[in-house]
Amino acid sequence: DGSVTGIIDESDILQAIVKDQEAFSHPVSNYMTSKLETVTADTPVDELLPIFASDKVAIVVEGNQFLGLITRMDHINYLRKQLLR
């Protein structure tokens, strides 16, 4: 149905390989994070802080449609640009 069911990043993959040399032959769903923190495009930026504090990324959705994701580094870069203005 097009909805986001999980996310996998480099650390997920590295942990999988350390535990199981055959991890690359298994489905991604075995290793992805499925407990997602979703926000909408109009969510205020300050509401992202608790998500970043829990070492997660903010998945931006509209209904079930994935629009993008925002990481802690995205937020830091945004703040850095604001200081340079």
N, C-alpha and C positions, 0 to 999 in steps of 0.2 A: 504493500500500500504506500510505499515511499517514505514511511516514517523512519526516524533514526532509532536503531536498536542498540547501538554500541559504538565505542571508539577504541582504537588500538594505536599505541604510540611506541616509540623506540624502546622505552623502558619495559613495556609489556612484553615486547618481543625478546629482549635480552633476558628477562626473567624466565620466560618460557624455555629458551634454548639452554640456559644454565640447568634447569630442572630436567629437561628432556631433549636429548640430541635429535630426536625425530620430530620435534615440534613443527618444523616447516611442512611436514606432510599432514598435519592435522588441520581441521577447520579453524579459521580465524575466531569464530565464536567461542572456542575453548579458552581463548586468552584475552579477549577484549573486555573492556570495562563496560558493563551494561547499566550500572547505576549512574545515570547522567544528570547533570545539573542544567536544565534548560531555561532559557530566558527568551523574551520576545525582543524585537528590534527597538522597541520604545522603552525597554527597561532602563532606569537611571543607572549611570555608571557606578555610583556608590553601592548599589545592590550587588555588584559583582565581587566586592571585597571579601565577603564571607566565603564565596566560592573559591577564590584564589587562596584564602587562608587555609582552606582544607585541601590544598594541593590538587585542585580539579580545574578543568577548563569549563567555560560557559559555552554551551551549545545554543546557538541562536536559531529559533524555529518560528515559523508562522503556521499555526495549526500543526499538521504533521510534516510540513515541508522544511527541510534543512536549508538554512540560509548561510550559515557559516559558524565559525567558532572563535572565541576570544580567549587568549592565554594571558597569564600573568605578565609575560614579556610584552605582549601587545599593549597592555595597560601601562607598563613602565615606559615604553616608547612613546605612547600618547602623552603621558605626563611630561616627559623630557621635551617633547616638541612644544608643549604649552609654555614651558619655562624659557624656551629660546625665542618666543615671539616678542 
